[in-house]
């Protein structure tokens, strides 16, 4: 059986401030879902609530029909992974060392890495194309390489579901495409269910199988890119006038913002 | 994946492991040499043979008192206080991700010292009562720092700033108490300012040995969790770590080590602060290196004490020597942080 993550009547926030309001969603299994929405609309908070980082104030998140807060933390970590937006790079850490930390939920206390640990860590590095960087310091790497190292860590965690909080921020366009291609490959090869927050609507439309549009903490609409990326929904979500055309490469919808165009 | 790729990656791990094991062995050898030297050197030189004989078998006139009663507790306390300081400092620095976060910079050891000075000079206590007071003082300050730094979001930076504030305040309190005290008490209280292994009794040495065995092995056990904390709380949580419990366990163990060691040797300057960063520099990578940091602490204390006792014109407390090492490093740290912008 594969893992299924869904939320029912989910509300959450910080302190008394509710950010996510009454969201019901089911992450489509083995698909890539993208959460879009304007700045501060609650999409990151929603993602964090889905993986236990923010407590729900109402409703709950379920993994295989069981509330995620009822799982022992290591058991949950074997099923549900997250790549946070800005993880901390410990000073002087090597790539190999960092990626190996993804094996934590599987390792026995005080024991070294098992054969399986080595196998999975190596596979993760190989898939992200960083095997030849294994003994390098993470501080010395470029932004794109670093992001691949973090992804390899999340892969080493070997979960069926992977959540990513803006995995392409601070990367230039070629690295953005590289990371999204790698995620697509991961989804196709291993069937990993992926859900991520993205800012770029065109990239979302191109890489997503399914899109959740969030506005003001509420789930405004959800569906395939063709169903979601239209002028009306974009206006509601971002308050922006736009024209939608077909991407000449993939035939997916593509947004042309109008704004105060000359 | 090619078989070759996997072999290359595994070799990287084995190489790192081998490196750390080699370093650990070298540290052990250095420590053993220093332990032997501190038993042999002093006012009178005794050969290794004499030392071993007087410790294990017979009563050698003249030598036995010096070796068994004076030098042995001093050496033992030096080693284990060093381990305690090294591990406690390393834990705080790695946990809070900042080399300034060691207990001697953020006021925990000062808390222990302040209470000790107060007990000696104002209450005229002595012996175990002072030590217990010092332990409670260290814990109280640590607790206050921890409570005051709680709030929304990450509180690592807050914890360090509040700790620095406590440190400055407590140093002022110590100075005030010493200025007010009677002349003849001051010599006794000085141990609590710079740290010294003078007049350590065997009971005190045994106390720190026991504490290091329990708290030290807990910290070694917690190392892997500590390494996850370093990735930031979000990552650590999704990797299945209970952040609050782990932090609390790490803090409690480190504080007990630090406070008990302080209650015996006084705050031996800069050992907590230096051990972790030196080891991180030598070992490369960023493992927790808990055991190695402890060994480094022991080496610093014993080497410092040997220099202070034998190589200088007068006999100084060990804290003076380690302090001299620590001050430039602290400045360097501050410069570098300033340079990096935080």
Interface residues (C-beta under 8 A of the other chain):
Chain A: X14 X15 X48 X51 X52 X53 X73 X74 X75 X76 X77 X78 X80 X81 X82 X84 X86 X87 X88 X90 X91 X92 X93 X94 X96 X97 X98 X100 X101 X102 X104 X105 X107 X109 X110 X112 X113 X118 X119 X121 X122 X123 X125 X126 X127 X131 X132 X134 X135 X153 X157
Chain B: X1 X2 X5 X6 X8 X9 X10 X12 X13 X15 X16 X17 X94 X97 X152 X221 X224 X227 X228 X230 X231 X232 X234 X235 X237 X238 X239 X240 X241 X242 X280 X284 X285 X286 X287
